[in-house]
Structures are given as structure tokens and as C-alpha cells.
Amino acid sequence: MSEYRYTFKKLVKDWMLIIGMVTGAGMYLIYHSIPCIHSAGPFLESFAKTLQPVLLFCMLFLSFCKIEPHQMRPHKWQARLLLVQGASFAGLALLELWALRSGGAAGGWVLAHRIPLESAMICLICPTATACAVVTGKLGGNMAGVVTYTVIINIMVALLVPLMVPLLYPSGEMSFGMAFSRILAKVFPLLIMPCIASWIVRYLMPKFHSRLLKYTHISFYIWAVSLALAIAMSTRALLNAQSGTSVLVEIALASLLCCAFQFWIGKRIGAKYGCKISAGQALGQKNTVFGIWTGYTFFDPVTSVACGFYSIWHNCYNTWQLYRKRKENEAKELSRDSQEQL
């Protein structure tokens, strides 16, 4: 019986992310297919929007408890990643602006693919996921470096998006200051407050802090629950999209290419500084809930679907990475046991 229990626990742990994704998608599909419970939709949406920040706060708080404050310092690879994200987003924005103003055959082709282009812009500028530190730690990367980059990229996003979007969608309804404050209000409470809380516990309640360190592994399971909620929201965005199949295919392809590119270039940059895992995760793993919000707040609402697709791509890749890492660890343990027996 204990052997079966161990096998079941190992299976759940190995495929936790896939289980979370399937659970999230399944929850929304069940809700969508049963009209009689649609009246509960507003309550369920409000509950999910309330629960997810709480889960993210707890997850980040436990992660910050493992990180010494002096470890959170800038690195050269972070500047390279900022350049990649900022330049790629601004470059595509300027390309679209050129097409809007110049016209012609080339400009017409760009505008004909405006939705996938803006979808790519969102996937490229979308900040690092708050759960990235958890996955990075599981993969053996530098959690402190990822957390530092998460804070820095959110500041850049809050500056760059309000600067570029008015050029593409001129409107007097939202000023730079208003857009800047809305982005900060959206992301910073979940970044700064857990950090401050963890430092208070570290220095004022050291005994409680030492106890918390024994339970930091729970953050991975908290993330799995949060992931299920995020996938449920992504599934809703995909099902409620009013665009045709061809547009959705273009958006899915754009998000897939952006995901592959960012993991690849992130790992390539990180390898030069001995931070391959950290840089790859920091650039490739995105805060897709924020990306969905960015899409329907600042761009054509259809573009919000892009981060729904991106959520699927980067979590599938993370699942494969974590599975491969566990296999490597198991192989090392077997090799160590064999050497000890000899």
C-alpha cells in the first residue's frame, strides 16, 4: 500500500503543472457547458480575482523568506534581457506606427496582420511571472536574480507601455500618468508587499522565520493552484474571443514564436554569465494574467488571447524542464548510491 502511495505522490509531483492546467481548463469548460450555473459567474469571477492575489502573495512571501536581502542586486545579464524586451517591443510598435502613417503595399501588409503583431508585442513586453522564482529554484537557478529582474522589468513596463501605446491608439482618455499608475497598482502590491513582509519576519521574528523555512516547498503547490485559476481565465479569454479561426491561429503562432524566442535568447545570454537557467526563466516565463489585462486595457481586446496561448506554451515547457531536472537528480542519486556500495 505504501508503495502505491509513494508512486501516486511521485506522479502528482512530476506532473503537477499539467494537472493544474487541465484542472483550470476543465473547471471553466464545465462552467461554460452548464447554462444553469452561469448566474454564479460574477461571484466565481470575483472569488477567483480575490483568491489569486492572496495565493500569489503567500507564494512570493515564502520565496522571499529564502532570499537574503543582500542577494537582490543587479547583474549584467539583467541589463541584456531588459534591452531585448524593450527593443523588441519598441521595434514592433515603431513598425506598426510606420505602417499607419506611410501606407503603401508594405504598410498595408503590416496593418493586415496588426492583431498578431500587437499580440507579439504584448508577449514580448509582458513582465516576468511572479511564480518564476519558484520554478527557477526548482531548476537550480538563482532565485534572487530572478526576483530582482521581476521588479526591474515591471518598472520598465510601467514606463514603456504608456509611452508607446498612445502613438498607436491616440486618445485623450488616458494620460501617461494615468496609464503608469494603473500598471503600478496592478503589479507592485504583489511584488513589494511580500518582500517587505518577509524582511520584517526575518529581522523581527527570527524563530518564526526559521520555522517558515521548513515549509517553503509549499510555494510550488500554491503556484499549482494559482496556475489552475490563471488557465481558467485564459480558457475564458479563448472561448469568448469573437475573432475568426484564422486570426486565432495567427495569434497562437505569434505567441508560440515569442515564447520559443525568449526562452532561447534568455538562456543564450545567461550562459555567458553563468546564469543560463535564471536568465531563460526570467525572459521566458511571463505574468500572463497581467498580459491578458494589458491586451484588453491598452490594445485591441482580441490581443488578450495571446497571453492565454502563451500561458499554455510556457507552462508546457516548464513541465518538461522540471521533469528533466528530476530525472537528472534521480540519475545522480543512483550513481552516488552505486559508488557508495562499491
C-alpha positions in Angstrom: 0.0 0.0 0.0 2.8 2.4 0.9 4.5 1.7 -2.4 1.3 2.7 -4.3 1.0 5.8 -2.2 4.6 6.7 -3.0 4.1 6.1 -6.7 0.9 8.3 -6.7 2.6 11.1 -4.8 5.6 11.0 -7.2 3.2 11.0 -10.2 1.4 14.0 -8.9 4.6 15.9 -8.1 6.1 15.1 -11.5 3.0 16.3 -13.4 1.7 19.0 -11.1 1.8 21.7 -13.7 -0.1 19.7 -16.3 -2.6 18.7 -13.6 -3.1 22.4 -12.7 -3.5 23.3 -16.4 -6.0 20.5 -17.1 -7.9 21.3 -13.9 -8.1 25.0 -14.7 -9.3 24.4 -18.3 -11.7 21.7 -17.1 -13.3 23.9 -14.5 -14.1 26.7 -17.0 -15.3 24.2 -19.7 -17.7 22.6 -17.1 -19.0 26.0 -16.1 -19.3 27.0 -19.8 -21.2 23.9 -20.8 -23.8 24.1 -18.0 -26.1 27.1 -18.6 -27.9 26.8 -15.3 -24.8 27.8 -13.3 -24.0 30.8 -15.4 -25.8 33.1 -12.9 -23.0 32.3 -10.5 -20.4 33.6 -13.0 -20.0 37.1 -11.4 -19.5 35.6 -8.0 -17.0 33.0 -9.3 -15.1 35.6 -11.2 -14.9 37.9 -8.2 -13.8 34.9 -6.0 -11.1 33.9 -8.4 -9.8 37.5 -8.7 -9.7 37.8 -4.9 -8.1 34.4 -4.3 -5.4 34.5 -6.9 -3.6 37.6 -5.4 -3.8 36.0 -2.0 -2.2 32.8 -3.3 0.5 34.8 -5.2 1.2 36.9 -2.1 1.7 33.7 0.1 3.8 32.1 -2.6 6.1 35.1 -3.0 6.3 35.6 0.8 7.6 32.1 1.2 10.0 32.5 -1.7 11.3 35.8 -0.3 11.9 34.1 3.1 14.6 32.0 1.4 16.4 35.0 -0.1 18.8 37.2 1.8 18.2 41.0 1.1 21.9 41.5 0.0 21.4 38.8 -2.7 18.9 41.1 -4.6 21.4 43.1 -6.6 21.6 43.9 -10.3 23.6 41.7 -12.7 24.9 42.3 -16.2 22.6 39.6 -17.7 19.6 41.6 -16.4 20.6 44.6 -18.5 20.8 42.4 -21.6 17.4 41.0 -21.0 15.9 44.5 -20.5 17.4 45.5 -23.8 15.9 42.5 -25.6 12.4 43.1 -24.1 12.4 46.9 -24.6 13.9 46.9 -28.0 11.7 44.2 -29.4 8.5 45.8 -28.1 9.5 49.3 -29.2 10.7 48.0 -32.6 7.4 46.3 -33.4 5.5 49.4 -32.2 7.5 51.6 -34.5 6.9 49.2 -37.4 3.2 49.5 -36.8 3.4 53.2 -36.5 5.3 53.4 -39.8 2.6 51.3 -41.4 -0.2 53.6 -40.1 1.5 56.7 -41.4 3.1 55.6 -44.7 0.6 53.3 -46.3 1.7 51.5 -49.4 1.8 47.8 -50.1 4.3 47.0 -47.4 2.4 49.1 -44.8 -0.9 47.6 -45.9 0.5 44.1 -45.3 1.7 45.1 -41.8 -1.7 46.5 -41.0 -3.5 43.4 -42.3 -1.6 41.5 -39.7 -2.0 44.1 -37.0 -3.6 41.7 -34.5 -0.8 39.1 -34.4 1.8 41.9 -34.5 0.3 43.5 -31.4 -0.1 40.1 -29.8 3.6 39.6 -30.3 4.3 43.0 -28.7 2.3 42.0 -25.6 4.1 38.6 -25.3 7.5 40.3 -25.6 7.0 43.2 -23.1 4.9 41.2 -20.6 6.9 41.2 -17.3 8.3 38.1 -15.6 5.8 35.9 -13.8 5.7 36.3 -10.0 5.9 32.5 -9.8 9.2 32.5 -11.8 11.3 32.4 -8.7 9.6 29.2 -7.6 10.3 27.4 -10.9 13.8 28.8 -11.1 14.6 27.5 -7.6 13.3 24.0 -8.6 15.5 24.1 -11.6 18.6 25.0 -9.6 18.8 28.6 -10.7 19.4 31.9 -8.9 16.1 32.9 -7.3 17.4 36.2 -6.0 18.5 37.3 -9.5 15.1 36.4 -11.0 13.2 38.3 -8.2 15.4 41.4 -8.8 14.7 41.2 -12.6 11.0 40.9 -11.9 11.0 44.2 -10.0 13.1 46.0 -12.7 11.1 44.8 -15.7 7.8 45.8 -14.1 9.2 49.3 -13.7 10.3 49.3 -17.4 6.9 48.1 -18.5 5.1 50.8 -16.5 7.2 53.4 -18.3 7.4 51.9 -21.8 3.8 50.8 -22.4 2.3 54.3 -21.6 4.9 55.9 -23.9 4.3 53.7 -26.9 0.5 52.9 -26.8 -0.7 56.5 -27.3 1.3 56.6 -30.6 -0.7 53.6 -31.9 -4.1 54.4 -30.3 -4.3 58.2 -29.9 -6.8 59.1 -27.2 -7.2 61.8 -24.7 -9.0 59.4 -22.3 -5.8 58.1 -20.6 -2.7 60.1 -20.0 0.8 58.8 -19.4 0.5 59.3 -15.7 -2.9 57.5 -15.5 -1.6 54.5 -17.5 1.6 54.5 -15.4 -0.3 54.5 -12.1 -2.7 51.8 -13.3 0.1 49.4 -14.2 1.9 50.1 -10.9 -1.3 49.5 -9.0 -1.8 46.2 -10.9 1.6 44.6 -10.2 3.5 46.3 -7.4 1.4 45.3 -4.4 2.2 41.7 -5.3 5.9 42.3 -5.6 6.8 44.8 -2.9 4.5 43.9 0.0 5.6 40.2 0.2 9.2 41.3 0.1 8.7 43.8 3.0 6.7 41.3 5.0 9.4 38.6 4.6 12.1 41.1 5.8 10.0 42.1 8.8 9.7 38.4 9.7 13.4 37.7 9.1 14.7 40.5 11.4 11.9 40.9 14.0 10.7 37.3 14.3 13.7 35.1 13.6 12.2 32.0 15.3 9.1 32.2 13.2 11.2 32.8 10.1 13.3 29.7 10.8 10.0 27.7 11.0 8.8 29.1 7.8 11.9 27.9 6.0 10.8 24.4 6.7 7.7 24.9 4.6 9.0 27.0 1.7 8.4 23.9 -0.6 4.7 24.6 -0.3 5.1 27.6 -2.6 5.3 25.1 -5.5 1.8 23.7 -4.7 0.4 27.1 -4.1 1.6 28.0 -7.5 -0.2 25.0 -9.0 -3.5 26.2 -7.6 -2.8 29.7 -8.8 -1.9 28.2 -12.2 -5.3 26.5 -12.4 -7.0 29.8 -11.8 -4.9 31.5 -14.5 -5.6 28.8 -17.0 -9.3 29.0 -16.3 -9.1 32.8 -17.1 -7.1 32.0 -20.2 -9.6 29.5 -21.3 -12.4 32.0 -20.9 -10.5 34.5 -23.0 -10.0 31.9 -25.7 -13.6 30.8 -25.8 -15.1 34.3 -25.6 -12.9 35.6 -28.5 -15.1 36.8 -31.3 -12.4 36.6 -34.0 -12.3 34.1 -36.7 -10.3 30.9 -36.6 -7.6 32.2 -38.9 -6.9 35.2 -36.6 -6.7 32.9 -33.5 -4.3 30.6 -35.4 -2.1 33.7 -36.2 -2.2 34.8 -32.6 -1.4 31.3 -31.3 1.6 31.1 -33.7 2.8 34.6 -32.7 2.7 33.7 -29.0 4.5 30.4 -29.7 7.3 32.0 -31.6 7.7 34.7 -28.9 7.8 32.0 -26.2 10.4 29.9 -28.0 12.5 33.0 -28.9 12.5 34.4 -25.4 13.5 31.2 -23.7 16.2 30.6 -26.3 17.7 34.1 -26.2 17.4 34.3 -22.4 19.3 31.0 -22.0 21.9 32.1 -24.6 22.5 35.4 -22.8 22.5 33.8 -19.3 25.1 31.2 -20.4 27.7 33.9 -20.9 27.3 34.9 -17.2 26.8 31.5 -15.7 23.0 32.1 -15.2 21.5 30.1 -18.0 18.5 28.9 -16.0 17.8 32.2 -14.3 18.0 34.3 -17.5 16.0 31.8 -19.5 13.2 31.7 -16.9 13.2 35.5 -16.3 12.7 36.2 -20.0 10.6 33.3 -21.0 8.2 32.8 -18.1 5.5 35.5 -18.2 2.9 37.1 -16.0 0.2 36.1 -18.4 -2.7 37.4 -16.3 -1.1 40.8 -16.5 -0.6 40.3 -20.2 -4.3 39.5 -20.7 -5.2 42.6 -18.7 -2.8 44.7 -20.8 -4.3 43.4 -24.1 -7.9 44.4 -23.3 -6.9 47.6 -21.5 -4.4 49.2 -23.9 -4.7 47.3 -27.2 -7.3 45.7 -29.4 -9.2 43.4 -26.9 -8.7 40.4 -29.1 -4.9 40.5 -28.4 -5.6 39.5 -24.8 -6.0 35.9 -26.2 -2.3 35.9 -27.0 -1.2 35.6 -23.4 -3.9 32.8 -22.9 -2.0 30.8 -25.5 1.4 31.9 -24.1 0.3 30.5 -20.7 -0.1 27.1 -22.3 3.2 27.2 -24.1 5.5 28.3 -21.2 3.8 26.0 -18.7 4.2 23.0 -21.0 7.9 23.9 -21.4 8.3 24.4 -17.6 6.7 21.0 -17.1 9.2 19.4 -19.4 12.1 21.2 -17.8 11.1 20.2 -14.3 10.6 16.6 -15.4 14.0 16.5 -17.0 15.6 18.1 -13.9 14.0 15.4 -11.6 15.3 12.7 -13.9 18.8 14.2 -13.7 18.6 14.3 -9.9 17.4 10.7 -9.8 20.3 9.6 -12.0 22.8 11.4 -9.8 21.4 9.8 -6.7 21.6 6.3 -8.3 25.1 7.0 -9.3 26.0 8.1 -5.8 24.4 5.1 -4.2 26.3 2.8 -6.6 29.6 4.4 -5.7 28.9 4.1 -2.0 28.1 0.4 -2.4 31.4 -0.1 -4.2 
